[in-house]
Amino acid sequence: MGELVFVGLGLHDDKGISLHGLEEIKTADNVFIELYTSILPNFSIDRLKKISNRKLYVVSRKELEEENGEIILSATKRGKIVFLVPGDPFIATTHVALRMEAEKRGIKTRVVHGASVISAVIGLSGLHNYKFGKTVTVPFPENFSETPYNVIAQNRKLGLHTLCLLDIKAEEKRYLTIKESLELLLKVEEKRQKKIVTLGTLAVGVARAGSDSPTAKADSIKELLKHDFGGPPQSLIFPGKLHFMEAEALIIFAGAPKTLRESAR
């Protein structure tokens, strides 16, 4: 039985893979890649093929989720298999299930981590990572639920920040924007009336984390709705209680109003 190596691709382009990850590709018997769990704005399969001198088989959502990655698992009978994944390999729970199945079948697995959107977005904001509560995904309108609103409320009750990942459908080149997400959450507020997500609520929008031109903007939701964040991927943060250093970071890194200093401790 061969082995299965999960390799993270990073966040933006084909240069995001580590040297370790690139070496794993070059010594693999077969290389698979999925590009539907996240958007890598400047990624080029052709460039990665040229750099690694290897063929890359693109795995579809159906092959990975509905067929339980059988195409990858079966390939391990022929030797070492590398599976390339956007970001860090196990942020997507689909990949955790694949690794578990591999281990159950006696297939050795290894992981080469990559940059994660979670650490990148938090880092760009300047907020303290140990003060974040549960992370939540804001889904598209057709699948929308009040869960994101509830998670923000729960975290805020504990004084914690909330990272909101915004839904994407990479195959359709469709992504939820910060503006659309805020509008969806405001509709829940209109219904619930708990003053969790109002026009005056402080939020932080981050776009294209991991690229050479990321943007971060902290302000009231009323102002963020007017802000042009540019292209994807985009994320949202709802701050809880702010330390004075966090408030200062939001002012310096994300252009937050200077009056934010008055509310920090």
C-alpha positions in Angstrom: 0.0 0.0 0.0 1.3 3.5 -0.9 0.8 6.7 1.0 -1.4 9.8 0.7 0.2 13.2 1.3 -2.1 16.2 1.7 -0.4 19.5 0.6 -1.7 23.0 1.2 -1.5 25.4 -1.7 -1.8 28.6 0.3 -4.2 31.5 -0.4 -3.6 33.3 -3.6 -1.6 31.8 -6.4 0.7 28.9 -7.4 3.6 30.5 -5.5 1.8 29.9 -2.2 2.9 26.3 -2.0 5.9 25.6 0.3 9.2 24.3 -0.9 8.4 21.2 1.1 5.1 20.8 -0.7 6.7 21.3 -4.1 9.2 18.5 -3.3 6.4 16.2 -2.4 4.8 16.8 -5.8 8.1 16.1 -7.6 8.5 12.7 -5.9 4.8 11.6 -6.2 3.6 8.8 -8.5 0.3 10.7 -9.1 -0.9 14.2 -8.2 -4.5 15.2 -7.6 -5.8 18.7 -7.0 -9.2 20.2 -6.0 -10.1 23.9 -6.6 -13.7 24.1 -5.5 -13.4 24.6 -1.7 -11.8 28.0 -2.0 -10.9 30.7 -4.6 -7.3 31.2 -5.4 -7.5 34.4 -7.5 -4.2 34.2 -9.3 -3.7 30.4 -9.4 -2.5 28.7 -12.6 -2.5 25.0 -13.0 -0.3 25.4 -16.1 2.4 27.3 -14.1 2.4 24.7 -11.3 2.7 21.9 -13.9 5.7 23.7 -15.4 7.4 24.3 -12.1 6.8 20.8 -10.8 7.1 19.0 -14.2 4.1 16.8 -13.2 0.6 16.2 -14.5 -2.2 17.3 -12.2 -5.6 15.6 -12.1 -8.4 18.0 -11.1 -10.8 16.3 -8.7 -14.4 17.4 -8.9 -16.8 17.9 -5.9 -18.7 14.8 -7.0 -15.6 12.6 -7.0 -14.5 13.9 -3.6 -17.7 14.2 -1.7 -20.4 12.0 -3.4 -17.9 9.2 -4.3 -15.9 9.7 -1.1 -12.6 10.3 -2.9 -12.4 6.7 -4.1 -10.4 7.9 -7.2 -7.6 9.2 -4.8 -7.7 6.3 -2.4 -7.6 3.7 -5.1 -4.6 5.4 -6.7 -2.5 4.8 -3.5 -2.2 1.1 -4.7 0.2 2.5 -7.3 2.5 4.3 -4.9 2.8 7.8 -3.4 -0.2 10.1 -4.0 -0.2 13.9 -3.4 -3.5 15.7 -3.0 -3.3 19.5 -3.4 -5.8 21.6 -1.5 -6.4 25.4 -1.4 -5.3 27.0 1.9 -4.5 24.6 4.7 -5.6 21.0 3.9 -8.0 20.3 6.8 -9.9 23.6 7.1 -12.4 21.9 4.8 -14.0 19.0 6.7 -14.3 17.0 3.4 -10.6 16.4 3.5 -10.7 15.3 7.2 -13.2 12.6 6.1 -10.8 11.5 3.3 -7.9 11.2 5.6 -9.9 9.2 8.1 -11.0 6.8 5.4 -7.4 6.4 4.2 -6.2 5.6 7.7 -9.0 3.1 8.2 -7.8 1.3 5.0 -4.2 1.2 6.3 -3.0 3.9 3.9 -0.3 6.0 5.5 -1.1 9.7 5.5 1.1 12.8 5.9 0.3 16.6 5.9 2.2 19.5 4.5 0.4 22.6 5.8 -0.2 25.8 3.9 -1.3 29.3 4.8 -4.8 29.4 6.2 -7.5 32.0 5.6 -8.3 31.9 9.3 -4.9 33.0 10.5 -4.4 35.3 7.5 -7.6 37.3 8.0 -7.1 37.5 11.8 -3.5 38.6 11.2 -4.4 41.4 8.8 -7.0 42.8 11.3 -4.5 43.1 14.1 -6.9 41.5 16.6 -5.6 39.0 19.1 -6.2 35.5 17.8 -6.8 34.0 21.3 -9.8 36.3 21.7 -11.8 34.7 18.9 -14.7 32.5 19.6 -16.5 30.0 17.2 -16.0 30.6 13.5 -19.0 30.5 11.2 -19.8 30.6 7.5 -22.4 33.0 6.1 -24.2 31.0 3.3 -25.7 32.2 0.1 -29.3 33.5 0.3 -30.9 30.3 -1.1 -29.3 28.3 1.8 -29.4 31.1 4.4 -30.1 30.4 8.1 -29.9 32.4 11.3 -26.9 30.4 12.5 -24.3 33.1 11.7 -26.4 35.7 13.7 -26.7 33.3 16.6 -22.9 32.6 16.7 -22.1 36.3 16.6 -24.5 36.8 19.5 -23.0 33.9 21.5 -19.4 35.0 21.0 -20.3 38.6 21.9 -21.9 37.6 25.1 -18.5 36.1 26.1 -16.6 39.2 24.8 -15.1 37.3 22.0 -14.6 38.2 18.3 -16.3 36.3 15.5 -14.7 35.4 12.2 -17.3 34.9 9.4 -16.2 33.0 6.3 -18.3 33.9 3.3 -19.8 31.2 1.1 -18.3 30.5 -2.3 -19.1 28.2 -5.3 -15.8 28.2 -7.1 -17.1 26.0 -9.9 -19.7 28.7 -10.7 -17.2 31.5 -10.1 -19.6 32.8 -7.5 -18.7 34.3 -4.1 -20.6 36.0 -1.4 -19.4 39.6 -0.8 -19.1 41.5 2.4 -21.9 43.8 1.4 -24.3 40.9 0.6 -23.4 39.2 3.9 -24.1 42.3 5.9 -27.4 42.8 4.2 -28.4 39.2 5.0 -27.4 39.6 8.7 -29.3 43.0 8.9 -32.5 41.2 7.7 -32.1 38.7 10.6 -31.6 41.7 13.0 -34.8 43.3 11.6 -36.6 40.1 12.6 -34.9 39.3 15.9 -34.4 42.9 17.2 -31.6 41.9 19.6 -29.2 44.7 18.5 -26.5 42.2 17.5 -26.0 43.4 13.9 -27.2 46.9 13.4 -26.1 49.8 11.1 -24.0 51.1 14.0 -22.3 47.8 14.8 -18.5 47.7 14.4 -17.3 45.2 11.8 -14.1 44.5 9.9 -14.1 43.5 6.2 -11.0 41.7 4.8 -10.5 40.9 1.1 -7.9 38.9 -0.7 -5.9 37.8 2.3 -2.6 36.2 1.2 -2.3 38.3 -1.9 0.0 41.3 -2.6 -2.9 43.6 -2.4 -5.1 42.6 0.5 -7.5 45.2 2.0 -8.9 45.5 5.5 -11.5 48.1 6.6 -13.0 48.5 10.1 -16.0 50.7 10.6 -19.7 50.7 11.3 -21.8 48.4 9.1 -23.4 51.5 7.7 -20.1 52.7 6.3 -18.9 49.2 5.3 -21.9 48.8 3.1 -20.6 51.7 1.0 -17.0 50.5 0.9 -15.5 48.9 -2.3 -13.6 45.8 -1.2 -12.7 44.7 -4.7 -12.4 41.1 -5.7 -12.7 37.8 -3.8 -12.2 36.1 -1.5 -13.8 38.2 1.3 -14.3 37.7 5.0 -15.9 39.5 7.9 -15.0 39.9 11.6 -17.4 41.1 14.3 -15.2 42.3 17.2 -16.1 41.6 20.8 -14.5 43.5 23.7 -11.4 45.3 22.4 -8.1 45.6 24.2 -6.6 49.0 23.7 -3.9 47.5 21.5 -6.5 45.9 19.3 -8.4 49.2 18.9 -5.1 50.8 17.9 -4.4 48.1 15.4 -7.8 48.5 13.8 -7.2 52.2 13.5 -3.7 51.8 11.9 -4.2 48.6 9.8 -7.9 48.9 8.9 -8.7 52.7 9.0 -11.1 52.4 11.9 -12.5 55.7 13.3 -10.1 57.1 16.0 -13.1 57.3 18.4 -12.7 53.5 18.7 -9.9 54.2 21.3 -12.6 55.5 23.7 -14.4 52.2 23.9 -11.3 50.0 24.4 -9.8 48.9 27.7 
